[in-house]
Amino acid sequence: MIRIVIADDHAMVRAGLSQLLGSFEDLEVVGTASDGHEAVAAVGEFMPDVVLMDLSMPNMDGIEATAAVKKAYPDTHVVVLTTFQEPRQVSAALSAGASGYLVKDVEPEVLVAGIRAAVQGGAPLSPSVAAGLLRGNSSMSMVSPSSLTPRELEILQLIVDGHTNQSIARSLGISEKTVKTHCSRLFQRLGVTDRTQAAVWAMRNLPNSGGQ
């Protein structure tokens, strides 16, 4: 069961999300919050697996709350769910420790898949958000998929699907140390620094990764 806290300053949004997510057998909304301070307190009280975090909230905004949550509870995954898509805000949220960034017009199944992916170590990003990030990183978008080896493409797709290094190693029948070596080399070739940026690149450049 994936335990979820919803942080949003609109009561109707909290109620709607609670009803939606509660209809899935593997999801449980254990708490809600109307501002950033309440969000941090709710994480401490309920110890959720995932926080759905709005950005525009009173008292403490979503970026500050994300940073506070990740500092105090590093094992909790924060997925931003907001209307804002500006690259500056996206980058700030990811830098604060958010695992993913979704906009509020996503389909329900995309939201649920994003929550599940975050728990598995993935980086759920709305395609429009990924595109905005790529426009801000030309070195990332200039890399051609054809320049990657079959093994690198295989590992990249597994990263997008939310697999951790351990599960990638198990899936491919190789050691976790070898996976780390492949990932380091892959990130260098893509011009990225982490799994989130690698997933952004894949969503835009690989036809089966959700960026088309």
Backbone as CSV, one residue per row, in Angstrom:
resi,resn,N_x,N_y,N_z,CA_x,CA_y,CA_z,C_x,C_y,C_z
1,MET,0.833,-1.193,0.000,0.000,0.000,0.000,0.877,1.256,0.000
2,ILE,0.587,2.175,-0.916,1.312,3.436,-1.002,0.551,4.497,-0.216
3,ARG,1.195,5.030,0.809,0.583,6.032,1.683,0.879,7.442,1.139
4,ILE,-0.168,8.268,1.068,-0.059,9.558,0.392,-0.573,10.686,1.275
5,VAL,0.141,11.808,1.278,-0.345,13.063,1.848,-0.565,14.040,0.707
6,ILE,-1.692,14.725,0.723,-2.022,15.713,-0.311,-1.879,17.104,0.290
7,ALA,-1.036,17.927,-0.316,-0.829,19.304,0.146,-1.304,20.272,-0.932
8,ASP,-2.407,20.956,-0.662,-2.986,21.911,-1.615,-3.858,22.877,-0.830
9,ASP,-3.821,24.161,-1.194,-4.574,25.138,-0.419,-6.044,25.213,-0.804
10,HIS,-6.479,24.436,-1.789,-7.883,24.419,-2.184,-8.559,23.156,-1.657
11,ALA,-9.583,23.339,-0.828,-10.274,22.205,-0.211,-10.905,21.287,-1.253
12,MET,-11.429,21.865,-2.339,-12.062,21.050,-3.375,-11.035,20.147,-4.064
13,VAL,-9.840,20.667,-4.259,-8.785,19.868,-4.877,-8.396,18.710,-3.960
14,ARG,-8.235,19.015,-2.678,-7.878,17.963,-1.724,-8.957,16.878,-1.681
15,ALA,-10.207,17.306,-1.673,-11.305,16.344,-1.611,-11.379,15.499,-2.873
16,GLY,-11.226,16.157,-4.024,-11.295,15.433,-5.287,-10.170,14.419,-5.445
17,LEU,-8.956,14.842,-5.086,-7.817,13.933,-5.178,-7.953,12.770,-4.190
18,SER,-8.455,13.074,-2.997,-8.633,12.019,-1.998,-9.610,10.966,-2.495
19,GLN,-10.686,11.421,-3.113,-11.682,10.486,-3.637,-11.113,9.669,-4.792
20,LEU,-10.401,10.341,-5.689,-9.823,9.649,-6.838,-8.808,8.598,-6.403
21,LEU,-7.850,9.013,-5.600,-6.770,8.101,-5.231,-7.269,6.979,-4.322
22,GLY,-8.279,7.271,-3.530,-8.832,6.257,-2.651,-9.541,5.142,-3.378
23,SER,-9.818,5.338,-4.677,-10.505,4.301,-5.455,-9.543,3.227,-5.966
24,PHE,-8.235,3.423,-5.743,-7.243,2.439,-6.173,-6.807,1.597,-4.972
25,GLU,-6.775,0.282,-5.176,-6.527,-0.630,-4.060,-5.146,-0.463,-3.439
26,ASP,-4.167,-0.003,-4.235,-2.799,0.094,-3.715,-2.449,1.491,-3.219
27,LEU,-3.426,2.406,-3.192,-3.185,3.773,-2.761,-4.055,4.108,-1.559
28,GLU,-3.492,4.865,-0.614,-4.235,5.288,0.566,-3.845,6.719,0.925
29,VAL,-4.811,7.624,0.942,-4.566,8.997,1.382,-4.655,9.013,2.901
30,VAL,-3.527,9.264,3.545,-3.476,9.196,5.014,-3.569,10.570,5.671
31,GLY,-3.417,11.637,4.870,-3.486,12.968,5.443,-3.527,14.032,4.376
32,THR,-3.971,15.232,4.753,-3.998,16.366,3.837,-3.445,17.595,4.553
33,ALA,-3.074,18.603,3.748,-2.520,19.840,4.296,-2.926,20.999,3.401
34,SER,-3.144,22.166,4.010,-3.576,23.331,3.243,-2.462,24.345,3.027
35,ASP,-1.292,24.118,3.627,-0.147,24.986,3.367,1.139,24.203,3.622
36,GLY,2.267,24.846,3.382,3.536,24.150,3.480,3.866,23.684,4.886
37,HIS,3.559,24.514,5.875,3.834,24.125,7.257,3.040,22.877,7.637
38,GLU,1.768,22.860,7.245,0.927,21.701,7.535,1.445,20.467,6.798
39,ALA,1.971,20.672,5.595,2.494,19.542,4.815,3.660,18.879,5.537
40,VAL,4.583,19.689,6.035,5.743,19.138,6.749,5.283,18.419,8.015
41,ALA,4.338,19.029,8.727,3.823,18.408,9.950,3.104,17.103,9.647
42,ALA,2.350,17.078,8.536,1.611,15.862,8.164,2.558,14.720,7.823
43,VAL,3.676,15.043,7.186,4.662,14.001,6.881,5.214,13.408,8.171
44,GLY,5.504,14.280,9.137,6.003,13.793,10.410,4.994,12.947,11.156
45,GLU,3.718,13.281,11.005,2.665,12.551,11.721,2.309,11.230,11.048
46,PHE,2.197,11.251,9.717,1.670,10.086,9.010,2.740,9.249,8.307
47,MET,3.936,9.796,8.147,5.041,9.084,7.493,4.617,8.467,6.156
48,PRO,4.167,9.293,5.223,3.697,8.763,3.935,4.862,8.357,3.035
49,ASP,4.528,7.608,2.004,5.512,7.269,0.977,5.659,8.415,-0.021
50,VAL,4.541,9.118,-0.277,4.517,10.171,-1.293,3.733,11.373,-0.776
51,VAL,4.236,12.572,-1.085,3.484,13.805,-0.880,3.167,14.396,-2.246
52,LEU,1.887,14.643,-2.515,1.506,15.419,-3.699,1.518,16.876,-3.278
53,MET,2.429,17.646,-3.848,2.714,18.996,-3.346,2.351,20.072,-4.371
54,ASP,1.400,20.914,-3.997,1.121,22.112,-4.788,2.238,23.126,-4.541
55,LEU,2.447,24.038,-5.470,3.503,25.035,-5.289,3.000,26.314,-4.648
56,SER,1.840,26.795,-5.089,1.326,28.070,-4.589,0.448,27.837,-3.366
57,MET,1.051,27.990,-2.172,0.329,27.813,-0.920,0.741,28.909,0.049
58,PRO,-0.137,29.285,0.977,0.200,30.339,1.953,1.181,29.854,3.010
59,ASN,1.763,30.803,3.708,2.663,30.573,4.853,4.003,29.973,4.441
60,MET,3.987,28.850,3.751,5.207,28.246,3.205,4.842,27.641,1.858
61,ASP,5.527,28.068,0.779,5.145,27.555,-0.537,5.649,26.120,-0.735
62,GLY,5.261,25.531,-1.857,5.570,24.135,-2.099,7.043,23.827,-2.256
63,ILE,7.805,24.768,-2.790,9.241,24.537,-2.949,9.928,24.514,-1.588
64,GLU,9.587,25.480,-0.730,10.155,25.488,0.627,9.738,24.237,1.394
65,ALA,8.477,23.852,1.244,7.974,22.674,1.945,8.661,21.403,1.450
66,THR,8.904,21.344,0.138,9.601,20.180,-0.421,10.990,20.052,0.190
67,ALA,11.708,21.159,0.237,13.055,21.141,0.818,13.014,20.716,2.285
68,ALA,12.026,21.221,3.024,11.911,20.884,4.446,11.578,19.409,4.637
69,VAL,10.679,18.894,3.809,10.316,17.472,3.893,11.511,16.591,3.594
70,LYS,12.230,16.896,2.513,13.354,16.048,2.116,14.497,16.110,3.123
71,LYS,14.645,17.262,3.797,15.700,17.368,4.807,15.370,16.527,6.041
72,ALA,14.108,16.596,6.458,13.707,15.887,7.680,13.333,14.431,7.432
73,TYR,12.788,14.148,6.241,12.302,12.798,5.933,12.766,12.397,4.532
74,PRO,14.047,12.122,4.369,14.608,11.898,3.029,14.016,10.714,2.276
75,ASP,13.391,9.787,2.972,12.810,8.626,2.290,11.429,8.902,1.714
76,THR,10.849,10.050,2.043,9.541,10.420,1.502,9.716,11.041,0.124
77,HIS,8.940,10.582,-0.838,9.007,11.099,-2.209,8.009,12.247,-2.368
78,VAL,8.463,13.331,-2.937,7.591,14.481,-3.201,7.349,14.580,-4.694
79,VAL,6.081,14.557,-5.073,5.698,14.765,-6.470,4.909,16.068,-6.530
80,VAL,5.434,17.044,-7.235,4.748,18.324,-7.388,3.541,18.131,-8.304
81,LEU,2.401,18.680,-7.901,1.187,18.674,-8.718,0.642,20.090,-8.705
82,THR,0.812,20.801,-9.817,0.536,22.234,-9.829,0.089,22.678,-11.216
83,THR,-0.281,23.946,-11.328,-0.643,24.509,-12.629,0.546,25.192,-13.294
84,PHE,1.608,25.439,-12.536,2.756,26.182,-13.044,3.706,25.272,-13.813
85,GLN,4.183,25.748,-14.972,5.076,24.954,-15.801,6.346,25.688,-16.199
86,GLU,6.586,26.874,-15.630,7.759,27.638,-16.010,9.032,26.869,-15.625
87,PRO,10.015,26.777,-16.540,11.244,26.040,-16.246,11.925,26.459,-14.951
88,ARG,11.847,27.753,-14.604,12.479,28.217,-13.362,11.857,27.543,-12.149
89,GLN,10.541,27.441,-12.143,9.857,26.807,-11.008,10.090,25.301,-10.992
90,VAL,10.086,24.711,-12.181,10.338,23.263,-12.268,11.728,22.949,-11.727
91,SER,12.711,23.692,-12.192,14.087,23.459,-11.754,14.234,23.673,-10.245
92,ALA,13.569,24.706,-9.720,13.648,24.978,-8.283,13.047,23.836,-7.477
93,ALA,11.924,23.299,-7.957,11.277,22.193,-7.247,12.133,20.936,-7.279
94,LEU,12.701,20.631,-8.438,13.548,19.450,-8.546,14.819,19.620,-7.724
95,SER,15.352,20.836,-7.717,16.551,21.097,-6.907,16.251,20.971,-5.423
96,ALA,15.025,21.280,-5.028,14.632,21.163,-3.623,14.455,19.715,-3.192
97,GLY,14.414,18.811,-4.182,14.321,17.397,-3.856,13.106,16.674,-4.372
98,ALA,12.264,17.357,-5.155,11.078,16.701,-5.704,11.477,15.552,-6.625
99,SER,10.765,14.451,-6.522,11.030,13.297,-7.385,10.422,13.470,-8.762
100,GLY,9.345,14.248,-8.847,8.678,14.437,-10.129,7.882,15.718,-10.145
101,TYR,7.335,16.041,-11.327,6.632,17.310,-11.506,5.522,17.086,-12.521
102,LEU,4.275,17.127,-12.050,3.116,16.922,-12.911,2.222,18.151,-12.870
103,VAL,1.575,18.425,-13.991,0.628,19.540,-14.031,-0.776,19.002,-13.792
104,LYS,-1.655,19.873,-13.319,-2.959,19.429,-12.846,-3.922,18.993,-13.944
105,ASP,-3.542,19.190,-15.211,-4.432,18.731,-16.272,-4.095,17.313,-16.748
106,VAL,-3.211,16.609,-16.020,-2.880,15.245,-16.417,-4.093,14.343,-16.223
107,GLU,-4.163,13.284,-17.014,-5.222,12.303,-16.853,-5.028,11.555,-15.532
108,PRO,-6.108,11.099,-14.912,-5.987,10.389,-13.633,-5.017,9.217,-13.674
109,GLU,-5.031,8.451,-14.778,-4.129,7.298,-14.854,-2.665,7.722,-14.913
110,VAL,-2.403,8.907,-15.476,-1.029,9.415,-15.516,-0.582,9.821,-14.110
111,LEU,-1.470,10.441,-13.357,-1.157,10.823,-11.988,-0.860,9.591,-11.140
112,VAL,-1.713,8.583,-11.252,-1.521,7.364,-10.465,-0.223,6.669,-10.860
113,ALA,0.038,6.607,-12.167,1.289,5.998,-12.628,2.492,6.775,-12.119
114,GLY,2.370,8.106,-12.046,3.460,8.928,-11.537,3.740,8.673,-10.068
115,ILE,2.685,8.502,-9.288,2.851,8.195,-7.866,3.566,6.863,-7.707
116,ARG,3.126,5.871,-8.447,3.753,4.548,-8.357,5.207,4.594,-8.813
117,ALA,5.467,5.356,-9.878,6.837,5.454,-10.392,7.752,6.128,-9.375
118,ALA,7.263,7.168,-8.714,8.083,7.879,-7.729,8.520,6.944,-6.610
119,VAL,7.615,6.093,-6.155,7.941,5.152,-5.083,9.019,4.169,-5.520
120,GLN,9.035,3.855,-6.813,10.021,2.922,-7.352,11.329,3.597,-7.747
121,GLY,11.442,4.882,-7.481,12.678,5.595,-7.798,12.666,6.308,-9.126
122,GLY,11.494,6.379,-9.771,11.388,7.037,-11.062,11.221,8.540,-10.944
123,ALA,11.103,9.190,-12.083,10.993,10.650,-12.120,9.815,11.043,-13.003
124,PRO,8.590,10.976,-12.467,7.427,11.319,-13.280,7.394,12.791,-13.653
125,LEU,7.327,13.063,-14.954,7.303,14.434,-15.455,6.265,14.549,-16.554
126,SER,5.444,15.586,-16.504,4.528,15.849,-17.599,5.342,16.177,-18.849
127,PRO,4.915,15.687,-20.029,5.672,15.959,-21.260,5.948,17.440,-21.496
128,SER,4.967,18.308,-21.176,5.177,19.745,-21.389,6.257,20.280,-20.461
129,VAL,6.341,19.712,-19.263,7.387,20.118,-18.320,8.748,19.656,-18.825
130,ALA,8.807,18.424,-19.294,10.059,17.892,-19.830,10.544,18.724,-21.011
131,ALA,9.612,19.098,-21.880,9.986,19.906,-23.043,10.551,21.249,-22.624
132,GLY,9.943,21.865,-21.608,10.436,23.149,-21.126,11.832,23.044,-20.548
133,LEU,12.091,21.975,-19.816,13.428,21.776,-19.267,14.447,21.581,-20.371
134,LEU,14.069,20.845,-21.386,15.005,20.590,-22.482,15.338,21.858,-23.254
135,ARG,14.364,22.745,-23.399,14.641,24.005,-24.082,15.674,24.817,-23.322
136,GLY,15.740,24.587,-22.007,16.716,25.295,-21.189,18.048,24.591,-21.087
137,ASN,18.180,23.443,-21.739,19.433,22.694,-21.681,19.745,22.168,-23.076
138,SER,20.307,23.016,-23.916,20.553,22.645,-25.308,21.536,21.500,-25.438
139,SER,22.494,21.392,-24.532,23.476,20.309,-24.635,22.804,18.952,-24.456
140,MET,21.739,18.937,-23.651,21.017,17.697,-23.441,20.262,17.289,-24.698
141,SER,19.590,18.235,-25.336,18.738,17.910,-26.466,19.521,17.628,-27.747
142,MET,20.802,17.970,-27.802,21.594,17.763,-29.013,22.082,16.317,-29.150
143,VAL,22.003,15.524,-28.105,22.479,14.158,-28.164,21.499,13.323,-28.980
144,SER,22.014,12.466,-29.855,21.165,11.618,-30.680,21.014,10.243,-30.048
145,PRO,19.795,9.681,-30.027,19.611,8.324,-29.494,20.481,7.294,-30.205
146,SER,20.763,7.533,-31.485,21.567,6.575,-32.249,23.011,6.503,-31.759
147,SER,23.428,7.504,-30.967,24.801,7.499,-30.464,24.938,6.639,-29.207
148,LEU,23.805,6.179,-28.664,23.829,5.350,-27.462,23.894,3.872,-27.828
149,THR,24.537,3.106,-26.986,24.622,1.665,-27.213,23.292,1.013,-26.837
150,PRO,23.021,-0.194,-27.350,21.788,-0.898,-26.972,21.645,-1.053,-25.458
151,ARG,22.748,-1.337,-24.774,22.689,-1.489,-23.328,22.334,-0.169,-22.649
152,GLU,22.893,0.944,-23.126,22.585,2.250,-22.550,21.121,2.600,-22.761
153,LEU,20.601,2.298,-23.946,19.188,2.553,-24.219,18.297,1.701,-23.322
154,GLU,18.721,0.468,-23.100,17.964,-0.440,-22.248,17.910,0.086,-20.812
155,ILE,19.050,0.513,-20.309,19.111,1.048,-18.949,18.326,2.358,-18.848
156,LEU,18.420,3.191,-19.869,17.706,4.463,-19.853,16.200,4.231,-19.786
157,GLN,15.697,3.269,-20.541,14.273,2.981,-20.506,13.843,2.453,-19.142
158,LEU,14.687,1.662,-18.522,14.376,1.152,-17.194,14.351,2.289,-16.162
159,ILE,15.231,3.265,-16.328,15.217,4.442,-15.451,13.892,5.187,-15.594
160,VAL,13.458,5.388,-16.837,12.190,6.068,-17.094,11.022,5.302,-16.462
161,ASP,11.097,3.978,-16.494,10.031,3.138,-15.944,10.040,3.095,-14.424
162,GLY,11.019,3.765,-13.807,11.029,3.871,-12.362,11.866,2.851,-11.627
163,HIS,12.720,2.111,-12.353,13.539,1.089,-11.710,14.730,1.708,-10.973
164,THR,15.048,1.162,-9.830,16.243,1.542,-9.099,17.438,0.796,-9.672
165,ASN,18.653,1.175,-9.246,19.841,0.449,-9.706,19.754,-1.032,-9.362
166,GLN,19.219,-1.319,-8.188,19.111,-2.710,-7.751,18.165,-3.501,-8.657
167,SER,17.016,-2.911,-8.985,16.065,-3.632,-9.831,16.547,-3.719,-11.275
168,ILE,17.311,-2.709,-11.734,17.908,-2.785,-13.069,18.899,-3.940,-13.125
169,ALA,19.732,-4.047,-12.094,20.704,-5.137,-12.036,20.005,-6.485,-12.071
170,ARG,18.918,-6.609,-11.322,18.177,-7.861,-11.284,17.539,-8.160,-12.639
171,SER,16.989,-7.137,-13.288,16.331,-7.326,-14.580,17.311,-7.744,-15.672
172,LEU,18.515,-7.170,-15.628,19.489,-7.417,-16.698,20.479,-8.525,-16.351
173,GLY,20.430,-9.021,-15.121,21.341,-10.092,-14.731,22.788,-9.641,-14.617
174,ILE,22.974,-8.383,-14.164,24.329,-7.867,-13.981,24.432,-7.322,-12.561
175,SER,25.639,-6.965,-12.140,25.823,-6.476,-10.772,25.361,-5.027,-10.653
176,GLU,25.025,-4.632,-9.420,24.615,-3.255,-9.188,25.771,-2.293,-9.453
177,LYS,26.988,-2.739,-9.186,28.159,-1.912,-9.469,28.279,-1.643,-10.962
178,THR,28.002,-2.664,-11.791,28.049,-2.485,-13.243,26.975,-1.517,-13.700
179,VAL,25.789,-1.598,-13.079,24.715,-0.665,-13.414,25.147,0.768,-13.114
180,LYS,25.768,0.985,-11.963,26.229,2.328,-11.593,27.246,2.851,-12.596
181,THR,28.116,1.958,-13.069,29.117,2.367,-14.066,28.432,2.766,-15.362
182,HIS,27.461,1.956,-15.789,26.708,2.280,-17.010,25.979,3.611,-16.853
183,CYS,25.357,3.831,-15.694,24.608,5.065,-15.480,25.533,6.282,-15.506
184,SER,26.674,6.187,-14.872,27.620,7.304,-14.860,28.053,7.663,-16.276
185,ARG,28.367,6.635,-17.061,28.775,6.868,-18.449,27.622,7.435,-19.271
186,LEU,26.411,6.912,-19.029,25.234,7.378,-19.751,24.945,8.838,-19.437
187,PHE,24.980,9.210,-18.156,24.714,10.594,-17.781,25.726,11.545,-18.419
188,GLN,26.978,11.096,-18.478,28.015,11.930,-19.079,27.748,12.143,-20.568
189,ARG,27.331,11.099,-21.251,27.079,11.205,-22.693,25.864,12.084,-22.986
190,LEU,24.872,12.034,-22.089,23.672,12.836,-22.309,23.859,14.289,-21.889
191,GLY,24.909,14.555,-21.116,25.109,15.902,-20.601,24.186,16.217,-19.447
192,VAL,23.839,15.186,-18.650,22.959,15.370,-17.501,23.709,14.981,-16.230
193,THR,23.103,15.276,-15.090,23.777,15.002,-13.824,23.038,14.012,-12.935
194,ASP,21.784,13.668,-13.289,21.053,12.742,-12.429,19.970,12.003,-13.210
195,ARG,19.252,11.120,-12.505,18.230,10.280,-13.125,17.052,11.098,-13.637
196,THR,16.707,12.156,-12.917,15.583,12.982,-13.351,15.858,13.611,-14.699
197,GLN,17.052,14.194,-14.861,17.402,14.813,-16.138,17.511,13.769,-17.247
198,ALA,18.000,12.584,-16.905,18.071,11.511,-17.901,16.672,11.119,-18.354
199,ALA,15.731,11.058,-17.412,14.351,10.729,-17.761,13.729,11.814,-18.629
200,VAL,14.052,13.068,-18.338,13.573,14.178,-19.167,14.053,14.005,-20.596
201,TRP,15.336,13.717,-20.755,15.897,13.522,-22.092,15.183,12.377,-22.805
202,ALA,14.960,11.279,-22.129,14.342,10.103,-22.741,12.902,10.378,-23.150
203,MET,12.170,11.105,-22.316,10.773,11.390,-22.629,10.627,12.182,-23.925
204,ARG,11.628,12.981,-24.220,11.566,13.803,-25.435,12.168,13.088,-26.642
205,ASN,13.128,12.210,-26.434,13.899,11.672,-27.549,13.653,10.198,-27.883
206,LEU,13.080,9.454,-26.949,12.810,8.046,-27.217,11.326,7.842,-27.456
207,PRO,10.931,7.218,-28.565,9.532,7.143,-28.971,8.634,6.405,-27.994
208,ASN,9.162,5.508,-27.168,8.339,4.718,-26.270,8.410,5.186,-24.822
209,SER,8.883,6.421,-24.609,9.102,6.874,-23.230,8.112,7.955,-22.792
210,GLY,7.072,8.181,-23.550,6.038,9.092,-23.085,6.219,10.537,-23.464
211,GLY,7.259,10.880,-24.250,7.477,12.281,-24.581,6.958,12.694,-25.929
212,GLN,6.307,11.758,-26.649,5.831,12.108,-27.979,4.407,12.594,-27.938
